[in-house]
Every structure is written in structure tokens, then in C-alpha cells.
Amino acid sequence: MRKEKDLLGVFEIPEEALYGIHSARAVKNFPPNQPFPIEWYRSMGLVKLSCYETYAGFIKAANNRYPAAVFNFPQISYAVLDAMQKAAKEISEGQHYHHFIVPAISGGAGTSINMNVNEIIANLALIHSGCKPGQYDYIDPIEHANIFQSTNDVVPTALRVAIMFLLSDLESKINDLRAETERLERENRNILRIGYTQMQEAVPTSFGKMFGAWSEAFSRDWWRISKCFERIKVVNLGGSAIGTAVAVPRYFVVEVVRNLQKLTGLPLTRSENLTDTTSNLDVLVEVHAVLKAFAVNLEKFVSDIRLLSSDVIGSPFFSIPARQAGSSIMPGKVNPVITEYVISCAHQVYSNDQLITNLCAQGCLELNAYLPVIGHSLIASLKLLIGMSNSLTDNLLKGIEVSSKESYDKLIRSPSISTVLLPYIGYHKAGELASLMKSKKYTIFDANEEFAFIDSKKLRELLQPSNLLKLGYNLSDIIDQTEL
């Protein structure tokens, strides 16, 4: 064990641990709950690396302009800087994640997050320099690893970087969903089915229209999520503690986000009002609201699928793929597990939305102390939505099967089909047809044989997909052309 010291006293740390006293105290204060998101951890590495590259540029520019000057602030040697850059790059690749011991939910506005990363960087840099972890006289977690930084600009900036990467992934998954629903729309364009309102048979429609409606909803989701980048790209890096850039060189403030842009390939931009971006998190509420809207569409989508394919509705014309055995006691039972998984995830997203809304409102004056759990919840929702979309595409949509014959047979036996005849025979006669169909279990053709309300050839023509699926009717459709 090695001993580390801070303003509160001495703490024993495992000899080879890359974390230090600040992280160890945090774990005692915030018992392990949920793992800190690795995406945020990796983004912290990218942000730290951009800070070190900017520091190197600043020192070079300062020495070129004032070659004889003696600067009072701590100067980091190029050897130490190089070792820290190497360490930060390793973190950005997800290495040494097991040394990040601070849990997802913590107090302190993210100070523990920042210090855990600072300690890993310092100790890694020490190892790369031929020293042992904990020899902070040479490379210090605060004096060196945290140079010109604050928790309050580094941690939220890293969160936004992580969110942007995940948003990009989510965009791709939504496009996959759209592609599958568009395929189903094309393939089932003219396959007729009964449309339902309030779980009751209503009027004829098609599976193509149903899939097309879902595809349109996912297109809106894609558009809304693509707009999130405009909001989330604005960062407060360089703003220091409360956005005033106190104790930070102006050179650093101007250049650090540019360097982060180059490192990430993301369209990041420095906020024009660093104080606002530091203290107000309404952008995170807005972005998560968009994610919630997508979760709502996904739940509606799979709820429809679950109902159509259920034994309750007794649908032989719409089936979903069997993914796994459904019971340990009922032989042959297969459950709609993908739809249930998506609904479960959607409600977790709704819960996250409420938490994010409430805690973003809890920001106090220049800072919000609840950023760790806010960020964790937002990342969790993004990962849930990515997983939901992926599973839906691969495990459900690609295996949906529709039978046109069974669907059409059900349609012509449904009293709701009589609605098609309103322009030709009126409401009351159509009602008589519907009543007879219901009482005698007739098809609409059988019922019309008894009443002869409309020519049988005309009736079959009216019940073709080309007529049922067109948008409304023209007067020429209902005028008896033989009388003109």
C-alpha cells in the first residue's frame, strides 16, 4: 500500500492503483451504485488531451513572444507533457477503465469524476516516465493533469462530446429502422386489412399504410435527433469554474475548443456566453425530450405489433419471428419478447426524462451540482434507444410476415367494410348490410346478395385495393354514367 495525503489527512491506496486519494474518498462517500459510463470516460480523455495540446501551444507561443520572461505560473516540462498526452490518449481509447472507481451517481458536481481521471493520467504519466504511482512531486494530479482546467468546464464538455458520438450512432440506427419499415411498406402496399379505432373494427386500410405511418414517424425522429447536434455542440471548455475563465490564459480559452474539434472530428463550438453554458442545463432537457419522443414512437410501434400478432386478436395474417422459448412450464409457448423489451426500455427513458427535468431545474446560481446523475441518465437513454432500434431492426422487423389471403378474408367478413358503400347506398342501407353480416356471419358479398343494394360486379370493383386505398372519391366515381 502507498500513502497519499490531501487537506483532510492521509489515505492508504493499493500500490499499483492508478486512482488516488480523491477517488478513494469518493467511493467511501458514494458507495458503488451504477458504473460510470465508459463513453463519458473516453471523452474525458479526449478533452484532457486537447487541454494538454493547447497548453503546449500556449507555452511555445509565450516563449517565442517573451523569450527572456520568467512566468510565475507552474510550467510543465515537455517530457511530462508528452507523458500526460500519452496517458490521456490511452483513456480516450477506453484503456485503464477499471481504475475509474467513482460510481455514476455522486455528489460534488463532477469533481470526483475529474479527479479520478486526473489521478489516472498522473499515475500513468509517472509510469511512462519511469516512476511509480503516487510520486506526485514529479507529476501531480492537480498542478499538472488539471492545468488550466476546472471540473466545471471539463466534465460537461466531455459529456457533450460523448452525447454527440452516441447521437451519431442513434441516427444511423434510426435510418436502419426507416429502411426496414419502408421495405415493409413497399412489399405490403396493396395487402388489405381492417383499420381499428379504439380497438374496434373501423374501416378498410392496408398493411402498406400502416408500415408507411410508422416509417413517417421514424423520419420525424431522425429529423429531430439530427437537430440535437446544433444544441449540444456548444461547450464551455476554457470557461473555468463559472464561465469567467478565471486563472486561465486567453490563448487557452480561444484555442482549446479548436483543438478538441480536430481531435474528435465533431462540429464543437465555444459558447458565446460561457457563464450561461456553465450554469444552465436546459439544452440537456431539450435534447432528452427529443429522445423521449422517439421512445414514445417506439412504444406505440411495438404495442401495435404486439397486439396484431397476439393470440388475443387471433390474427393468422400477421406474425412476428419467434426469438426464444416463452415458458419453463408451458410447452411450445413463444412470447413477444422484443416488443416487451422495447416497452420496458421506453419507460426507463421516460423515468430518465423526469429525473433530468427535475435536476436540471435544481441548478443553483452559477452551477448545477447534479451533473453526474443528469449525464449518466442521458447517456443511459441514448444507449437504450440505440439498443432498442438495433434489436427491433434485426430481431423483429426483418421477420414480420403478412398473409394477404387471410387478411382479405377477415376484411370482407367485417361489418366495418360496409362503410365503403356510404357514397352509393347511404348510411342506413349500409347499416342493414352490416347488421346482417354480423348476425349471419356473412361476407359483404353474401349480405348484398340478399338485399341487392348494389350491383355485385360494382361491389367487387369497389373492394379492390386500387379503390379502397385511394384518397377520397370523385363525383364521377358515384354518378351512374349510363344515365348521362
N, C-alpha and C positions, 0 to 999 in steps of 0.2 A: 504493500500500500504506500501511496505517497500522500504527503500532507499539503493541502492548499489553504491559503488564507484570504479572507476578504474582510470588509469592515465589521462583520458580525462575529468573526472568530476563525477557528481552524476546522477543517473538514478532511476526513480521510477518503481518498479516491483510489480505486484499483490502479495498480502500477501502469498497466498498458492501456488504460481507458483514454479515449480521445476527448471525452467530455471532461468537464472540470467542476469546480465548486458551485458555480452558479446553477448549472444543470442539476447537480445532485441535490441542492437545496430545493429547487423547483419540484423535483419528484417527491420529496418529503411533504411539500406543501400541497401539491396537486397529485394525489395518488393516481397511478395509471388508470385511464378510462378508455379512451379510444386512441389508436395510433395516429400520430401527426401525419397529414397527407404527404406522401413522398413527392408528389408533383410540386407542392409548395417548397419542400426541402430542396429539390433540384433547382427551382427558380431562385431560391436564396443564394445558391452557388453562383448562378449567372449574375445576380445583382452585385454580389461581393466582387466577382471578377471584374465587372465594369467599373466598380469603385477603385480597385487597385490599378487598373489600366489608366483611369482618369488621374489618379494620384501620380502615377509615373509621368504622365504628360505634363501635369502641373509642375512637378519638381524640375523637369527638363526645361520647361518654359521659364520658370523662375530663375534658374541658374544661368540660362542664356541671357536673360534681360538684366539680371543683377549678379554678375559673376563674382563680385567681391563681397556681397552681402552675407551677413550671418542671420539666419532665420531663427526665431525663438521657438516656433512650434517644433514638435518632435519630427525628425527626419528619419525615414526608413531607408536602409541601405538597399541597393538594387538586388543584392543576394537574398535578403529577407523578403523583399517584394516578389522576387521570382518564385521563391518557395511558397508564398501565400497564394500567388496566382495559380500555381500548380495544384495546391490544395483545393482552392475554390473550383477549379475545373473538374476535379475528381468528384466534388459534391454535386456539381451540375450534371454529372453523368449518373448520379444515384449511388455512388460508392460511399461506404462507411455509414450507411443509413442506420445500421444497428447501434451506432454510437449516439444517435439522436434520441435521447431518452425522455425529453419533455413530451407529455401527452397532448392530444389535440385540444382538450379543454383546460385552460389555465387562466390565471389572473395576471394582471400586470401589463395589459395592452400589447403583449407580444415580446416583452423584454426577455423572458426566458427562452423564447424561440431564437431571438437574435444572439443571445449569449451562448446558447448551445452550439449554434453554427460558428460563432467566433472562437469558441474553445476547440472545436474540431479543426478549424482552419489553423489556429495557432499551434496545436499539438502535431498536426500533420506536417506543417511547415518546419517545426522543430525536428521531426523525424527525417524529413527530406534534407535538413541541414546537418544531420549527423548528431543531433542532440536527443534527449529523452523527453517524453511528455511531461509537462509541468515545469520545465525550465523557462519560466516566463521572463526572467531577466533578459533573455535574448529575444524572444518573440512573445509579446503579451497579447492576450485576447481582446483587451480594450485599447491600449495605446497603439497597437499595430493593426490587428484584424478589424477593428472598428473605426479606422482612421476616417475622419470627416463624415461620419455616419451617425445616424440615430435609429433606434428601433422604430421610431415613428415615421420614418420615410423608407427605410429598407424593407421592413416586413410587409407593409401594404403594397409596395411596388412589386415585391416578389409574388404576392397573392395575385395581383392583376396579370402578371406575366403567366402564372400558372393557369389562370382562368382563360386567357386568350388562347393558349395551346389547347386546352380542353374544348373551348368553343369551336375551334377549327376542326377538331375531331368529331364533335357533335354535328356540325354542319355536314360533314361527309356521311355520317350515319343517317341523317335525315334524308339526304339525297338517295341513299340506298333504299330507304323506305318508300320514297316517292316513286322510284323506278319500279319497285315491285307492285305498288298499287296501280300505277299506270299500266303495267303489263296486264294485271288482272282486269282492269277497265277495258282494255282493248279486246282481250280474249273473251270477255263475257258481255260485250256491248249489247247484244241482242237477245240475251237469255232473260226471259221474263220472270218476274217474281211478284209476290204481293208486297206492297208497301204497308207499313204499320204506323198508326198514331196511337199513343197511349196504350201500347201493347195489344191493340185491336186491329184486325184487318181493315185496311182503308181503301187504297186504290192501286191499280197496277203500276209497276215500275220495272226496273231491270237491275240485274247484278252490276252491269256496267255503270249505271248511275250511282249505285251505292259505293262501288270502289272509286268512282270519279270524285264523289263528295269527300271521301277520306283523303284522296290524293290532293285535292284542293286545300283541305285543312292543313296538311303537312307542308304544302307550298307556302302557306302563310307563316307557319312555324319557322321554316327555313329563312324567310324574308326577315321576320322579327329577330331571329338569332343573329343573322348577318349584320343587323344594325347595332347589336350589342357591342361590337368592336369599337364603334365610334365613341361610346361612353366609357368603356373600360380601358381604353388605350391611354387615357390621361393619367399621369403618375406624378407623385410629389417628391421623387428622388432628388436629393440636394437641398430639400427644404428643412432638414434637420428636425429639431424637436417639435416645433409647432408651425412650421412653414415659413419662418422668418429667415432661415438659413444662418442662424446664429452660429458662430465659430466655424464657418465653412467658407473657403475661398470662393470668390465669384467665378473664377475659372472652373472650379469643380461643379458649381451649380449649373453652369452653361453647358459643359461638355459631358457630364456623366450619363445623361439620358441618351445622348447621341451614341455613346459607346455601347449602351445597353441595346439600342436599336440594331447596331451592327452585329452584336453577339447573338441576339435572338432571332433576327430576321423579321421582327414584329414591328408594326407601324406605331410604336410608342411615341408619345409626345409629352413634354414637360408642361405641367399645368401653368396657366397664366395667373392663377391665384393659388399659390401653394398652401396658404392658410386654410382656404376653403377645402381643398382636396384632402388636407390632413384631418380636419375636424368633422367634415360632413360625409357620411357614407350612403347618402340617398341613391347614388349610382348603383350600389350593390343591391339595394332594394328593387330598383328598376330592372336590373338585369335578371335578378331571380324571379321577378314577376313574369318575365318572358319565358323563363324556364318552366314556371308553374303552368302557364298557358299551354305549353307543349305537353306537359304531364296530363292536363285536363283532356286534350285531344286524344292522347294515347289511351287514357282510361275509357273514354267514350268509344273509341275504336274497338278495343278488345272486349268491352262489355257487349257490344253488338255482336261480335264474332262468337263470344261465349253463348249468347242467347240463341243465335241462329243454329249453332251446331249442337245444342243441348238436347237431351232426351226429353226434357220438359216440353219443348216446342215440337218434338217428334219430326225433325227435319231430315228426310232421306236425301235431300238435294243439295245440302251444304255440309261439307265435312272438313275437319282440320286434322293435321297429322298427329298420330299417336306418338308421344315422346317418351313415356315411361309408364311402368305399371302403376295403377292408381290405388291399389289397396293391398294390405298384408293379410286380409281375410276374405275379401270378395273376389273370387277368380274372374279374370277377364276384364275387370273394371279399368278403364283408362280415363283419367281426369284431364281437364283443360289447363294444365299446369302453367303454360306460358302466359295465358291470359290472367291467371291468378297471380303470377309473379309480377306482371306489369301493374296490375291494380294495387298490389302491396307496395311496390316501389313508388307509384304515383302518390299514394297517401303519405309516404315518407317525405316526398318532395313538398307536399302541402304543409306538413309539420315544420319542415325546414324553413319554409316561407314565412310562417308565423313567427318563428324564432328570430329570423333575420330582420323582419319588420320591427319587432319589439325592441331588439337590442341595438339596431341602428338608431332608433329613436332615443336610446339611453345615452348617446354621446353627450359628454359634458364639456361645455366651453371649447377648448382647443383640441380635444382628443376624445376618441372613443376607446374605452378600456376593454371592450368586449370583442375586439377584432379577432382574436384566436378562434373563438367558437363561431363567429359570423363567417369567417373564411373557411373554416372546416365544414360548416353546413353547406356553403355554396359549392365548394368543390365536391362534396358528397352528392349533392343533387346532380351536378354535371356528370359525375361518373355513373350514377344510377341511370340517367337518361341515355347515356351512351350505351350502357349495357342493355337497357330495355330495347332500344332501337335495334341493336345488333341481334338480340335474341328473336325479336319479332320478325326481322327480315329472314334470318337463316332457319329458325325453328318453327315458324308458323306460316308466314305468307307464301313461302315457296312450296308449301304442301297443301294449300287450300284447293279443294276440288268442288266443282259445281256441276250438277246434273240438270240439263235443260229439260229433259222429258218429265222427270218427276216434278220439277218446279212448275212447268206449264200445266200439268195435270192438276196440281193443287190450285193454281190460279183460276182455271175455268170452273172449278168446283166451289170457289169462294164467292159468297153473295156480294162481296165488295166489287166484283167485276162489273156489276150492273151499273156502276157509276159512269162507265164509258158510254152508256146509251142515253144519258140525260139529254144531250142536244137533239136526239132523234125521237124519243118516246116520252120524255118528261119524267119528273121525279116520281109521280105516283105509280105509273106503269112500271118504271124501273124497280120501285119498291115491291110491287106484286111479284115480279120476277125473282127478286132477292128472297122474299118470304117463301116462295115455292121451292127455290133451291135449298134453302135452309131446312125446310120441313121434310122434303122428299130426298135430300142428299143428291139432288140433280146437278148436272153441269149446266152452264148457262145455255148451251145448245138444246139440252133436253127441256129446260123450262120454256124456252122460246117456242119449241115445237107445240106446246100446249096452248100458249097464248097467241102465237103468230103476230107478235108486236112489230117484228122487223123481218125483212126477207133474210132467210138463212144464209144465202150467199153473201149478202151485205154484212151480216153479223160476223162471218168468218173473216171477211176483209178487214172489219174494224178491229178484230182481235189479233191482227198481225203486228209484229214488233215495229214495223215502219210507221204504223198509225198510232199505236199506243205510246210510243216514245217521242213523238214529235211535240213541239212546244205549242200547245193550244190547237185550235182549229180555225179554218177559214169558213166564211159563209158558203162558199162554193162546195164545201165538203158536205153540208147538210141540206142543200137545195136539191130537189128532185129534178135532175137535168132533163128528164123526158117531158116535163111539163113546160119547159121554156121554149 
